[in-house]
Amino acid sequence: MAEDWRNAGFALYVHWPFCQAKCPYCDFNSHVTRQIDQSRWAAAYLCEIGRVAAETPGRVLNSIFFGGGTPSLMQPDTVATVIEAARAHWPFANDIEISLEANPSSVEAGRFAGYRDAGVNRISMGIQALNDADLRRLGRLHTVAEARAAFDIARSCFDRVSFDLIYARQEQSLQDWQNELGQALTMAIDHLSLYQLSIEDGTAFGDRYKAGGLRGLPTDDLSADMYQLTQDICADHGLPAYEVSNHARPGAESRHNLIYWRYGDYAGIGPGAHGRLTLGGQRFATESYRMPGAWLEAVNSGSGENLRNAISRQDQAEEYLMMGLRLRSGLDIDRYHELSRQELNPARRHSLIELGMINDSGSHITVSDRGMIVLNSVIAELLSV
């Protein structure tokens, strides 16, 4: 139990909180500012890495992920400083994955070689649409032509390049999405992240939706058709889904995200970053101060962390179930039982099997294609007493 995290590994997440503009659909912790003292931010990240490393000595680091915000606004020297600090504190896995999220503007693409030289070996690019009108509607600052050019530069610098698209957009038909997905698959190397547009509270889209101004969104049935079309077409092109929204050629899955979904440990540093750390046999949920200025001040006082809560065994089991069922590989039943010390409700489990929502091999529970469309309901049913 104390070493449960070893089932999935150990990762470092570094949050860069700044963007050039706030996208209307985005509910991440991101801020727009003109002046950024990168040397001050690098120093703060070093302090936080040292603090966490002192609590986790000797762990092998499997992954580093620079997320945001827009990490491709970081200077390559800042990225290099963080990677070297991590290397100084933890032994790196031989196949460590070091990913950086990037926007496909020409300015940011010009930094790709610098990120490669800093130690980054995987780029995750936020293209979001292959349609200029929809890019404008989504608040993106790049065009399709710029995205394609940036993608080509990334391919010349990195063996592993993924990109994101959003579907179920306003006025988008099933045929529109099929055509766009076909274009994406001619570009894709080995990984695609394909997300349905979600309208979140606290975003510009959320406010517009409440006011009745966000028109042309697809019906639930059309969204479900788009999801199924995505699964079928990507599988036919050799990039099957390995998670609800992520597709990869076998062996090219995002190792960092697999640590999340397989319920490993990860240190989260940077404004608003979350983490899961097992210390002294107890797993904790951690969170950092959200506002950049407050986080910097807190780091200077000794720790950017403002929350550390012990997670009960039952809550750990539930988190593992909620994350594990997102994966096509599913939930390890013995591991769930070890965490929870109780059985899943056999009647509800049997009912979901009969309805064709889950598959049960005796050692693993996986969610069927039909069940993935209503995954939250499947999870809720399994967790019901």
BALOBA-1460 file (C-alpha; in Angstrom, 3 decimals):
// residues 385
<rec num="1" residu="m" x="0.000" y="0.000" z="0.000"/>
<rec num="2" residu="a" x="2.776" y="2.443" z="0.944"/>
<rec num="3" residu="e" x="4.418" y="1.894" z="-2.454"/>
<rec num="4" residu="d" x="1.247" y="1.896" z="-4.575"/>
<rec num="5" residu="w" x="2.580" y="4.794" z="-6.669"/>
<rec num="6" residu="r" x="5.274" y="2.476" z="-8.039"/>
<rec num="7" residu="n" x="2.579" y="0.823" z="-10.171"/>
<rec num="8" residu="a" x="2.697" y="3.911" z="-12.389"/>
<rec num="9" residu="g" x="5.881" y="5.883" z="-11.689"/>
<rec num="10" residu="f" x="6.924" y="9.379" z="-10.668"/>
<rec num="11" residu="a" x="6.652" y="12.619" z="-12.662"/>
<rec num="12" residu="l" x="7.281" y="16.341" z="-12.381"/>
<rec num="13" residu="y" x="4.734" y="18.865" z="-13.653"/>
<rec num="14" residu="v" x="5.923" y="22.462" z="-14.149"/>
<rec num="15" residu="h" x="3.195" y="25.083" z="-14.627"/>
<rec num="16" residu="w" x="3.989" y="28.215" z="-16.631"/>
<rec num="17" residu="p" x="1.005" y="30.526" z="-15.988"/>
<rec num="18" residu="f" x="1.355" y="33.083" z="-18.794"/>
<rec num="19" residu="c" x="-0.355" y="33.408" z="-22.190"/>
<rec num="20" residu="q" x="-0.399" y="36.029" z="-24.929"/>
<rec num="21" residu="a" x="-4.206" y="36.026" z="-24.786"/>
<rec num="22" residu="k" x="-6.909" y="34.197" z="-22.850"/>
<rec num="23" residu="c" x="-8.862" y="31.766" z="-25.034"/>
<rec num="24" residu="p" x="-12.629" y="32.028" z="-24.458"/>
<rec num="25" residu="y" x="-13.038" y="28.272" z="-23.757"/>
<rec num="26" residu="c" x="-10.072" y="27.963" z="-21.374"/>
<rec num="27" residu="d" x="-10.534" y="27.419" z="-17.627"/>
<rec num="28" residu="f" x="-6.868" y="26.710" z="-16.874"/>
<rec num="29" residu="n" x="-4.863" y="28.929" z="-14.536"/>
<rec num="30" residu="s" x="-3.443" y="31.319" z="-17.120"/>
<rec num="31" residu="h" x="-2.731" y="35.045" z="-17.074"/>
<rec num="32" residu="v" x="-1.879" y="37.679" z="-19.664"/>
<rec num="33" residu="t" x="1.012" y="39.995" z="-18.799"/>
<rec num="34" residu="r" x="3.566" y="42.024" z="-20.724"/>
<rec num="35" residu="q" x="6.558" y="41.884" z="-18.387"/>
<rec num="36" residu="i" x="7.982" y="38.542" z="-17.192"/>
<rec num="37" residu="d" x="11.255" y="38.336" z="-15.293"/>
<rec num="38" residu="q" x="12.322" y="34.909" z="-16.518"/>
<rec num="39" residu="s" x="15.400" y="34.749" z="-14.286"/>
<rec num="40" residu="r" x="13.199" y="35.264" z="-11.235"/>
<rec num="41" residu="w" x="10.847" y="32.523" z="-12.379"/>
<rec num="42" residu="a" x="13.723" y="30.135" z="-13.047"/>
<rec num="43" residu="a" x="15.070" y="30.755" z="-9.544"/>
<rec num="44" residu="a" x="11.637" y="30.084" z="-8.029"/>
<rec num="45" residu="y" x="11.267" y="26.801" z="-9.918"/>
<rec num="46" residu="l" x="14.707" y="25.744" z="-8.663"/>
<rec num="47" residu="c" x="13.667" y="26.426" z="-5.062"/>
<rec num="48" residu="e" x="10.508" y="24.354" z="-5.462"/>
<rec num="49" residu="i" x="12.321" y="21.452" z="-7.113"/>
<rec num="50" residu="g" x="14.808" y="21.423" z="-4.259"/>
<rec num="51" residu="r" x="12.027" y="21.479" z="-1.664"/>
<rec num="52" residu="v" x="10.116" y="18.554" z="-3.207"/>
<rec num="53" residu="a" x="13.274" y="16.577" z="-3.938"/>
<rec num="54" residu="a" x="14.271" y="16.738" z="-0.270"/>
<rec num="55" residu="e" x="11.033" y="14.864" z="0.518"/>
<rec num="56" residu="t" x="11.410" y="12.322" z="-2.316"/>
<rec num="57" residu="p" x="15.092" y="11.383" z="-2.373"/>
<rec num="58" residu="g" x="16.310" y="8.680" z="-4.720"/>
<rec num="59" residu="r" x="13.131" y="8.377" z="-6.779"/>
<rec num="60" residu="v" x="13.595" y="7.684" z="-10.465"/>
<rec num="61" residu="l" x="11.967" y="10.460" z="-12.483"/>
<rec num="62" residu="n" x="10.005" y="9.069" z="-15.436"/>
<rec num="63" residu="s" x="8.617" y="12.263" z="-16.921"/>
<rec num="64" residu="i" x="8.754" y="16.064" z="-16.878"/>
<rec num="65" residu="f" x="5.904" y="18.058" z="-18.386"/>
<rec num="66" residu="f" x="5.917" y="21.820" z="-18.965"/>
<rec num="67" residu="g" x="2.242" y="22.861" z="-19.059"/>
<rec num="68" residu="g" x="0.309" y="26.071" z="-18.823"/>
<rec num="69" residu="g" x="-0.561" y="28.668" z="-19.781"/>
<rec num="70" residu="t" x="1.766" y="28.713" z="-22.745"/>
<rec num="71" residu="p" x="5.161" y="27.179" z="-21.898"/>
<rec num="72" residu="s" x="6.484" y="28.019" z="-25.361"/>
<rec num="73" residu="l" x="6.685" y="31.601" z="-24.047"/>
<rec num="74" residu="m" x="9.504" y="30.400" z="-21.762"/>
<rec num="75" residu="q" x="13.027" y="31.150" z="-22.858"/>
<rec num="76" residu="p" x="14.931" y="27.956" z="-23.728"/>
<rec num="77" residu="d" x="17.479" y="28.847" z="-21.036"/>
<rec num="78" residu="t" x="14.688" y="28.847" z="-18.434"/>
<rec num="79" residu="v" x="13.572" y="25.395" z="-19.584"/>
<rec num="80" residu="a" x="17.170" y="24.145" z="-19.519"/>
<rec num="81" residu="t" x="17.626" y="25.447" z="-15.972"/>
<rec num="82" residu="v" x="14.581" y="23.526" z="-14.756"/>
<rec num="83" residu="i" x="15.598" y="20.295" z="-16.493"/>
<rec num="84" residu="e" x="19.149" y="20.468" z="-15.135"/>
<rec num="85" residu="a" x="17.845" y="21.112" z="-11.608"/>
<rec num="86" residu="a" x="15.603" y="18.062" z="-11.857"/>
<rec num="87" residu="r" x="18.535" y="15.996" z="-13.133"/>
<rec num="88" residu="a" x="20.664" y="17.150" z="-10.210"/>
<rec num="89" residu="h" x="18.040" y="16.057" z="-7.651"/>
<rec num="90" residu="w" x="16.566" y="12.828" z="-9.093"/>
<rec num="91" residu="p" x="18.012" y="10.015" z="-11.206"/>
<rec num="92" residu="f" x="16.404" y="10.108" z="-14.664"/>
<rec num="93" residu="a" x="14.827" y="7.024" z="-16.203"/>
<rec num="94" residu="n" x="16.740" y="5.876" z="-19.273"/>
<rec num="95" residu="d" x="13.677" y="6.645" z="-21.414"/>
<rec num="96" residu="i" x="12.558" y="9.806" z="-19.592"/>
<rec num="97" residu="e" x="9.943" y="11.799" z="-21.505"/>
<rec num="98" residu="i" x="10.314" y="15.589" z="-21.304"/>
<rec num="99" residu="s" x="7.326" y="17.316" z="-22.922"/>
<rec num="100" residu="l" x="6.547" y="20.966" z="-23.522"/>
<rec num="101" residu="e" x="3.219" y="22.440" z="-24.609"/>
<rec num="102" residu="a" x="3.556" y="24.927" z="-27.454"/>
<rec num="103" residu="n" x="1.421" y="27.266" z="-29.492"/>
<rec num="104" residu="p" x="2.080" y="27.201" z="-33.243"/>
<rec num="105" residu="s" x="3.018" y="30.831" z="-33.816"/>
<rec num="106" residu="s" x="6.108" y="31.603" z="-35.865"/>
<rec num="107" residu="v" x="7.806" y="33.283" z="-32.881"/>
<rec num="108" residu="e" x="7.355" y="30.258" z="-30.639"/>
<rec num="109" residu="a" x="8.304" y="27.799" z="-33.382"/>
<rec num="110" residu="g" x="11.593" y="29.685" z="-33.616"/>
<rec num="111" residu="r" x="12.418" y="28.444" z="-30.117"/>
<rec num="112" residu="f" x="11.936" y="24.743" z="-30.884"/>
<rec num="113" residu="a" x="15.609" y="24.044" z="-31.582"/>
<rec num="114" residu="g" x="16.460" y="25.750" z="-28.297"/>
<rec num="115" residu="y" x="14.028" y="23.556" z="-26.393"/>
<rec num="116" residu="r" x="15.523" y="20.471" z="-28.043"/>
<rec num="117" residu="d" x="19.001" y="21.548" z="-26.983"/>
<rec num="118" residu="a" x="17.688" y="22.189" z="-23.458"/>
<rec num="119" residu="g" x="16.613" y="18.555" z="-23.179"/>
<rec num="120" residu="v" x="12.972" y="18.555" z="-24.292"/>
<rec num="121" residu="n" x="12.237" y="15.449" z="-26.383"/>
<rec num="122" residu="r" x="8.502" y="15.794" z="-27.032"/>
<rec num="123" residu="i" x="6.308" y="18.719" z="-28.147"/>
<rec num="124" residu="s" x="2.555" y="18.917" z="-27.607"/>
<rec num="125" residu="m" x="1.150" y="21.582" z="-29.896"/>
<rec num="126" residu="g" x="-2.162" y="23.379" z="-29.371"/>
<rec num="127" residu="i" x="-3.414" y="23.694" z="-32.950"/>
<rec num="128" residu="q" x="-7.121" y="23.273" z="-31.948"/>
<rec num="129" residu="a" x="-8.659" y="23.656" z="-35.434"/>
<rec num="130" residu="l" x="-7.684" y="23.362" z="-39.097"/>
<rec num="131" residu="n" x="-10.108" y="26.064" z="-40.146"/>
<rec num="132" residu="d" x="-9.211" y="29.766" z="-39.966"/>
<rec num="133" residu="a" x="-12.742" y="30.944" z="-39.190"/>
<rec num="134" residu="d" x="-13.012" y="28.550" z="-36.261"/>
<rec num="135" residu="l" x="-9.537" y="29.449" z="-35.023"/>
<rec num="136" residu="r" x="-10.692" y="33.064" z="-34.765"/>
<rec num="137" residu="r" x="-13.892" y="31.967" z="-33.036"/>
<rec num="138" residu="l" x="-11.817" y="29.973" z="-30.533"/>
<rec num="139" residu="g" x="-9.687" y="33.029" z="-29.826"/>
<rec num="140" residu="r" x="-6.512" y="31.520" z="-31.281"/>
<rec num="141" residu="l" x="-3.798" y="33.882" z="-32.509"/>
<rec num="142" residu="h" x="-2.448" y="31.643" z="-35.296"/>
<rec num="143" residu="t" x="-3.730" y="30.670" z="-38.732"/>
<rec num="144" residu="v" x="-3.875" y="27.192" z="-40.254"/>
<rec num="145" residu="a" x="-0.893" y="28.058" z="-42.457"/>
<rec num="146" residu="e" x="1.136" y="29.129" z="-39.413"/>
<rec num="147" residu="a" x="0.138" y="25.963" z="-37.577"/>
<rec num="148" residu="r" x="1.261" y="23.743" z="-40.442"/>
<rec num="149" residu="a" x="4.557" y="25.627" z="-40.747"/>
<rec num="150" residu="a" x="5.201" y="25.363" z="-37.005"/>
<rec num="151" residu="f" x="4.355" y="21.677" z="-37.071"/>
<rec num="152" residu="d" x="6.900" y="21.100" z="-39.830"/>
<rec num="153" residu="i" x="9.562" y="22.898" z="-37.787"/>
<rec num="154" residu="a" x="8.679" y="20.780" z="-34.752"/>
<rec num="155" residu="r" x="8.979" y="17.598" z="-36.829"/>
<rec num="156" residu="s" x="12.462" y="18.655" z="-37.938"/>
<rec num="157" residu="c" x="13.537" y="19.112" z="-34.292"/>
<rec num="158" residu="f" x="11.744" y="16.299" z="-32.453"/>
<rec num="159" residu="d" x="10.996" y="12.638" z="-33.073"/>
<rec num="160" residu="r" x="7.821" y="12.918" z="-30.986"/>
<rec num="161" residu="v" x="5.285" y="15.643" z="-31.795"/>
<rec num="162" residu="s" x="1.639" y="15.571" z="-30.753"/>
<rec num="163" residu="f" x="-1.056" y="18.137" z="-31.385"/>
<rec num="164" residu="d" x="-4.511" y="18.959" z="-30.055"/>
<rec num="165" residu="l" x="-7.754" y="19.561" z="-31.896"/>
<rec num="166" residu="i" x="-11.147" y="20.559" z="-30.508"/>
<rec num="167" residu="y" x="-14.310" y="19.229" z="-32.140"/>
<rec num="168" residu="a" x="-18.062" y="19.593" z="-31.574"/>
<rec num="169" residu="r" x="-17.560" y="23.274" z="-32.315"/>
<rec num="170" residu="q" x="-20.238" y="25.788" z="-33.260"/>
<rec num="171" residu="e" x="-21.897" y="25.073" z="-36.631"/>
<rec num="172" residu="q" x="-19.627" y="22.045" z="-37.212"/>
<rec num="173" residu="s" x="-21.254" y="19.161" z="-39.070"/>
<rec num="174" residu="l" x="-20.252" y="15.514" z="-38.917"/>
<rec num="175" residu="q" x="-18.863" y="15.799" z="-42.446"/>
<rec num="176" residu="d" x="-16.896" y="18.923" z="-41.487"/>
<rec num="177" residu="w" x="-15.237" y="17.026" z="-38.654"/>
<rec num="178" residu="q" x="-14.550" y="13.978" z="-40.815"/>
<rec num="179" residu="n" x="-12.790" y="16.164" z="-43.374"/>
<rec num="180" residu="e" x="-10.769" y="17.992" z="-40.728"/>
<rec num="181" residu="l" x="-9.788" y="14.790" z="-38.951"/>
<rec num="182" residu="g" x="-8.638" y="13.390" z="-42.280"/>
<rec num="183" residu="q" x="-6.345" y="16.410" z="-42.722"/>
<rec num="184" residu="a" x="-5.006" y="15.957" z="-39.206"/>
<rec num="185" residu="l" x="-4.171" y="12.319" z="-39.812"/>
<rec num="186" residu="t" x="-2.063" y="13.238" z="-42.858"/>
<rec num="187" residu="m" x="0.019" y="15.410" z="-40.507"/>
<rec num="188" residu="a" x="0.104" y="13.216" z="-37.410"/>
<rec num="189" residu="i" x="3.314" y="11.422" z="-36.506"/>
<rec num="190" residu="d" x="2.259" y="9.119" z="-33.692"/>
<rec num="191" residu="h" x="-0.069" y="10.942" z="-31.276"/>
<rec num="192" residu="l" x="-3.226" y="13.082" z="-31.379"/>
<rec num="193" residu="s" x="-5.293" y="14.607" z="-28.571"/>
<rec num="194" residu="l" x="-8.890" y="15.158" z="-29.728"/>
<rec num="195" residu="y" x="-11.212" y="16.915" z="-27.296"/>
<rec num="196" residu="q" x="-14.901" y="17.709" z="-27.446"/>
<rec num="197" residu="l" x="-15.531" y="21.391" z="-26.809"/>
<rec num="198" residu="s" x="-16.781" y="21.801" z="-23.258"/>
<rec num="199" residu="i" x="-18.400" y="24.963" z="-21.966"/>
<rec num="200" residu="e" x="-16.940" y="25.693" z="-18.521"/>
<rec num="201" residu="d" x="-18.190" y="28.081" z="-15.855"/>
<rec num="202" residu="g" x="-15.982" y="31.099" z="-15.401"/>
<rec num="203" residu="t" x="-14.882" y="31.254" z="-19.042"/>
<rec num="204" residu="a" x="-15.922" y="33.732" z="-21.721"/>
<rec num="205" residu="f" x="-17.748" y="30.930" z="-23.526"/>
<rec num="206" residu="g" x="-19.464" y="29.961" z="-20.271"/>
<rec num="207" residu="d" x="-20.720" y="33.508" z="-19.743"/>
<rec num="208" residu="r" x="-21.835" y="33.772" z="-23.361"/>
<rec num="209" residu="y" x="-23.659" y="30.438" z="-23.145"/>
<rec num="210" residu="k" x="-25.561" y="31.496" z="-20.020"/>
<rec num="211" residu="a" x="-26.614" y="34.677" z="-21.814"/>
<rec num="212" residu="g" x="-27.915" y="32.641" z="-24.758"/>
<rec num="213" residu="g" x="-25.267" y="33.953" z="-27.123"/>
<rec num="214" residu="l" x="-23.286" y="30.820" z="-27.927"/>
<rec num="215" residu="r" x="-25.334" y="29.414" z="-30.770"/>
<rec num="216" residu="g" x="-24.819" y="26.508" z="-33.148"/>
<rec num="217" residu="l" x="-23.436" y="24.016" z="-30.635"/>
<rec num="218" residu="p" x="-24.072" y="20.378" z="-31.630"/>
<rec num="219" residu="t" x="-26.775" y="18.283" z="-30.026"/>
<rec num="220" residu="d" x="-25.780" y="15.488" z="-27.660"/>
<rec num="221" residu="d" x="-26.540" y="12.947" z="-30.394"/>
<rec num="222" residu="l" x="-24.319" y="14.734" z="-32.919"/>
<rec num="223" residu="s" x="-21.522" y="15.024" z="-30.349"/>
<rec num="224" residu="a" x="-21.792" y="11.279" z="-29.681"/>
<rec num="225" residu="d" x="-21.640" y="10.601" z="-33.434"/>
<rec num="226" residu="m" x="-18.534" y="12.776" z="-33.702"/>
<rec num="227" residu="y" x="-16.916" y="10.884" z="-30.836"/>
<rec num="228" residu="q" x="-17.625" y="7.494" z="-32.423"/>
<rec num="229" residu="l" x="-16.442" y="8.699" z="-35.833"/>
<rec num="230" residu="t" x="-13.205" y="9.842" z="-34.174"/>
<rec num="231" residu="q" x="-12.624" y="6.406" z="-32.650"/>
<rec num="232" residu="d" x="-13.285" y="4.595" z="-35.911"/>
<rec num="233" residu="i" x="-11.215" y="6.804" z="-38.212"/>
<rec num="234" residu="c" x="-8.219" y="7.045" z="-35.883"/>
<rec num="235" residu="a" x="-8.200" y="3.274" z="-35.317"/>
<rec num="236" residu="d" x="-8.328" y="2.707" z="-39.073"/>
<rec num="237" residu="h" x="-5.248" y="4.945" z="-39.432"/>
<rec num="238" residu="g" x="-3.245" y="3.082" z="-36.780"/>
<rec num="239" residu="l" x="-3.817" y="5.577" z="-33.935"/>
<rec num="240" residu="p" x="-6.350" y="3.843" z="-31.689"/>
<rec num="241" residu="a" x="-7.618" y="5.530" z="-28.546"/>
<rec num="242" residu="y" x="-5.670" y="4.576" z="-25.451"/>
<rec num="243" residu="e" x="-7.622" y="7.090" z="-23.341"/>
<rec num="244" residu="v" x="-10.941" y="8.889" z="-23.783"/>
<rec num="245" residu="s" x="-9.461" y="11.776" z="-25.792"/>
<rec num="246" residu="n" x="-5.998" y="10.535" z="-26.720"/>
<rec num="247" residu="h" x="-4.880" y="8.443" z="-29.673"/>
<rec num="248" residu="a" x="-1.457" y="6.986" z="-30.409"/>
<rec num="249" residu="r" x="0.439" y="4.399" z="-32.326"/>
<rec num="250" residu="p" x="1.284" y="1.533" z="-29.948"/>
<rec num="251" residu="g" x="4.280" y="2.584" z="-27.852"/>
<rec num="252" residu="a" x="3.845" y="6.315" z="-28.528"/>
<rec num="253" residu="e" x="1.402" y="7.048" z="-25.695"/>
<rec num="254" residu="s" x="2.122" y="10.085" z="-23.516"/>
<rec num="255" residu="r" x="4.130" y="8.616" z="-20.644"/>
<rec num="256" residu="h" x="3.481" y="11.640" z="-18.468"/>
<rec num="257" residu="n" x="-0.288" y="11.443" z="-18.777"/>
<rec num="258" residu="l" x="-0.173" y="7.683" z="-18.261"/>
<rec num="259" residu="i" x="1.363" y="8.363" z="-14.847"/>
<rec num="260" residu="y" x="-1.726" y="10.450" z="-13.997"/>
<rec num="261" residu="w" x="-4.221" y="7.949" z="-15.364"/>
<rec num="262" residu="r" x="-2.444" y="4.955" z="-13.812"/>
<rec num="263" residu="y" x="-2.434" y="6.829" z="-10.509"/>
<rec num="264" residu="g" x="1.256" y="7.326" z="-9.938"/>
<rec num="265" residu="d" x="2.912" y="10.109" z="-7.962"/>
<rec num="266" residu="y" x="3.677" y="13.501" z="-9.439"/>
<rec num="267" residu="a" x="5.105" y="16.693" z="-8.013"/>
<rec num="268" residu="g" x="3.303" y="19.814" z="-9.212"/>
<rec num="269" residu="i" x="5.193" y="23.112" z="-9.066"/>
<rec num="270" residu="g" x="4.183" y="26.537" z="-10.331"/>
<rec num="271" residu="p" x="1.074" y="28.663" z="-9.737"/>
<rec num="272" residu="g" x="-2.033" y="26.538" z="-9.209"/>
<rec num="273" residu="a" x="-0.198" y="23.272" z="-9.859"/>
<rec num="274" residu="h" x="-1.664" y="20.128" z="-8.265"/>
<rec num="275" residu="g" x="0.260" y="17.069" z="-7.180"/>
<rec num="276" residu="r" x="-0.056" y="13.611" z="-5.654"/>
<rec num="277" residu="l" x="2.831" y="12.568" z="-3.413"/>
<rec num="278" residu="t" x="3.282" y="9.496" z="-1.234"/>
<rec num="279" residu="l" x="5.390" y="10.441" z="1.802"/>
<rec num="280" residu="g" x="6.025" y="8.147" z="4.741"/>
<rec num="281" residu="g" x="3.434" y="5.679" z="3.482"/>
<rec num="282" residu="q" x="0.655" y="8.302" z="3.158"/>
<rec num="283" residu="r" x="-0.519" y="9.768" z="-0.144"/>
<rec num="284" residu="f" x="-1.192" y="13.505" z="-0.126"/>
<rec num="285" residu="a" x="-2.987" y="15.858" z="-2.491"/>
<rec num="286" residu="t" x="-0.980" y="19.059" z="-2.936"/>
<rec num="287" residu="e" x="-1.849" y="22.401" z="-4.466"/>
<rec num="288" residu="s" x="0.082" y="25.630" z="-5.004"/>
<rec num="289" residu="y" x="-0.983" y="29.258" z="-4.748"/>
<rec num="290" residu="r" x="-2.865" y="30.174" z="-7.938"/>
<rec num="291" residu="m" x="-1.875" y="33.795" z="-8.508"/>
<rec num="292" residu="p" x="1.630" y="34.225" z="-9.966"/>
<rec num="293" residu="g" x="2.638" y="37.024" z="-7.623"/>
<rec num="294" residu="a" x="1.366" y="35.226" z="-4.529"/>
<rec num="295" residu="w" x="3.156" y="32.043" z="-5.608"/>
<rec num="296" residu="l" x="6.476" y="33.848" z="-6.070"/>
<rec num="297" residu="e" x="6.182" y="35.470" z="-2.653"/>
<rec num="298" residu="a" x="5.318" y="32.133" z="-1.045"/>
<rec num="299" residu="v" x="8.307" y="30.436" z="-2.682"/>
<rec num="300" residu="n" x="10.561" y="33.178" z="-1.322"/>
<rec num="301" residu="s" x="9.120" y="32.388" z="2.125"/>
<rec num="302" residu="g" x="9.965" y="28.689" z="1.785"/>
<rec num="303" residu="s" x="7.159" y="26.930" z="-0.145"/>
<rec num="304" residu="g" x="4.788" y="27.672" z="-3.019"/>
<rec num="305" residu="e" x="2.427" y="25.017" z="-1.676"/>
<rec num="306" residu="n" x="-0.732" y="26.228" z="0.055"/>
<rec num="307" residu="l" x="-2.510" y="22.905" z="0.527"/>
<rec num="308" residu="r" x="-1.464" y="19.412" z="1.528"/>
<rec num="309" residu="n" x="-4.252" y="17.018" z="2.442"/>
<rec num="310" residu="a" x="-3.911" y="13.363" z="3.353"/>
<rec num="311" residu="i" x="-6.025" y="11.169" z="1.044"/>
<rec num="312" residu="s" x="-7.905" y="8.338" z="2.721"/>
<rec num="313" residu="r" x="-7.608" y="4.805" z="1.356"/>
<rec num="314" residu="q" x="-11.175" y="4.916" z="0.076"/>
<rec num="315" residu="d" x="-10.621" y="8.238" z="-1.673"/>
<rec num="316" residu="q" x="-7.438" y="6.864" z="-3.225"/>
<rec num="317" residu="a" x="-9.371" y="3.874" z="-4.515"/>
<rec num="318" residu="e" x="-12.041" y="6.145" z="-5.999"/>
<rec num="319" residu="e" x="-9.443" y="8.397" z="-7.638"/>
<rec num="320" residu="y" x="-7.720" y="5.347" z="-9.097"/>
<rec num="321" residu="l" x="-11.029" y="4.032" z="-10.457"/>
<rec num="322" residu="m" x="-11.988" y="7.397" z="-11.982"/>
<rec num="323" residu="m" x="-8.604" y="7.753" z="-13.663"/>
<rec num="324" residu="g" x="-8.065" y="4.113" z="-14.614"/>
<rec num="325" residu="l" x="-11.388" y="3.690" z="-16.392"/>
<rec num="326" residu="r" x="-10.438" y="6.498" z="-18.785"/>
<rec num="327" residu="l" x="-7.820" y="4.133" z="-20.180"/>
<rec num="328" residu="r" x="-8.555" y="1.389" z="-22.690"/>
<rec num="329" residu="s" x="-6.359" y="-0.879" z="-20.551"/>
<rec num="330" residu="g" x="-8.808" y="-0.300" z="-17.702"/>
<rec num="331" residu="l" x="-8.837" y="-0.879" z="-13.963"/>
<rec num="332" residu="d" x="-6.704" y="-3.475" z="-12.173"/>
<rec num="333" residu="i" x="-9.283" y="-5.029" z="-9.842"/>
<rec num="334" residu="d" x="-6.746" y="-6.388" z="-7.334"/>
<rec num="335" residu="r" x="-5.105" y="-2.983" z="-7.042"/>
<rec num="336" residu="y" x="-8.473" y="-1.348" z="-6.453"/>
<rec num="337" residu="h" x="-9.266" y="-3.892" z="-3.743"/>
<rec num="338" residu="e" x="-5.861" y="-3.341" z="-2.119"/>
<rec num="339" residu="l" x="-6.542" y="0.391" z="-1.934"/>
<rec num="340" residu="s" x="-10.191" y="0.243" z="-0.856"/>
<rec num="341" residu="r" x="-10.199" y="-3.009" z="1.147"/>
<rec num="342" residu="q" x="-13.680" y="-3.680" z="-0.189"/>
<rec num="343" residu="e" x="-15.335" y="-5.132" z="-3.263"/>
<rec num="344" residu="l" x="-17.047" y="-3.170" z="-5.985"/>
<rec num="345" residu="n" x="-20.818" y="-3.570" z="-5.775"/>
<rec num="346" residu="p" x="-21.337" y="-6.942" z="-7.557"/>
<rec num="347" residu="a" x="-24.946" y="-6.206" z="-8.571"/>
<rec num="348" residu="r" x="-24.061" y="-2.876" z="-10.216"/>
<rec num="349" residu="r" x="-20.991" y="-4.433" z="-11.827"/>
<rec num="350" residu="h" x="-23.123" y="-7.222" z="-13.282"/>
<rec num="351" residu="s" x="-25.743" y="-4.743" z="-14.473"/>
<rec num="352" residu="l" x="-23.138" y="-2.719" z="-16.373"/>
<rec num="353" residu="i" x="-21.842" y="-5.906" z="-17.989"/>
<rec num="354" residu="e" x="-25.355" y="-6.867" z="-19.068"/>
<rec num="355" residu="l" x="-25.907" y="-3.394" z="-20.519"/>
<rec num="356" residu="g" x="-22.680" y="-3.691" z="-22.514"/>
<rec num="357" residu="m" x="-21.086" y="-0.744" z="-20.747"/>
<rec num="358" residu="i" x="-18.076" y="-2.578" z="-19.307"/>
<rec num="359" residu="n" x="-16.028" y="-5.696" z="-19.956"/>
<rec num="360" residu="d" x="-14.821" y="-7.758" z="-17.008"/>
<rec num="361" residu="s" x="-11.964" y="-10.229" z="-17.449"/>
<rec num="362" residu="g" x="-11.790" y="-11.062" z="-13.751"/>
<rec num="363" residu="s" x="-8.501" y="-9.200" z="-13.380"/>
<rec num="364" residu="h" x="-9.407" y="-5.956" z="-15.186"/>
<rec num="365" residu="i" x="-12.512" y="-3.897" z="-15.864"/>
<rec num="366" residu="t" x="-12.498" y="-1.956" z="-19.124"/>
<rec num="367" residu="v" x="-15.146" y="0.390" z="-20.450"/>
<rec num="368" residu="s" x="-16.685" y="-0.546" z="-23.807"/>
<rec num="369" residu="d" x="-17.009" y="1.850" z="-26.734"/>
<rec num="370" residu="r" x="-20.646" y="2.289" z="-25.815"/>
<rec num="371" residu="g" x="-19.771" y="2.965" z="-22.183"/>
<rec num="372" residu="m" x="-17.073" y="5.519" z="-23.010"/>
<rec num="373" residu="i" x="-19.724" y="7.860" z="-24.412"/>
<rec num="374" residu="v" x="-21.363" y="7.974" z="-20.951"/>
<rec num="375" residu="l" x="-18.206" y="7.363" z="-18.906"/>
<rec num="376" residu="n" x="-19.162" y="9.615" z="-16.002"/>
<rec num="377" residu="s" x="-22.383" y="7.658" z="-15.522"/>
<rec num="378" residu="v" x="-20.504" y="4.338" z="-15.636"/>
<rec num="379" residu="i" x="-18.064" y="5.578" z="-12.973"/>
<rec num="380" residu="a" x="-20.890" y="6.862" z="-10.774"/>
<rec num="381" residu="e" x="-22.664" y="3.511" z="-11.029"/>
<rec num="382" residu="l" x="-19.547" y="1.536" z="-10.055"/>
<rec num="383" residu="l" x="-18.892" y="3.800" z="-7.088"/>
<rec num="384" residu="s" x="-22.462" y="3.538" z="-5.797"/>
<rec num="385" residu="v" x="-22.781" y="1.509" z="-2.628"/>
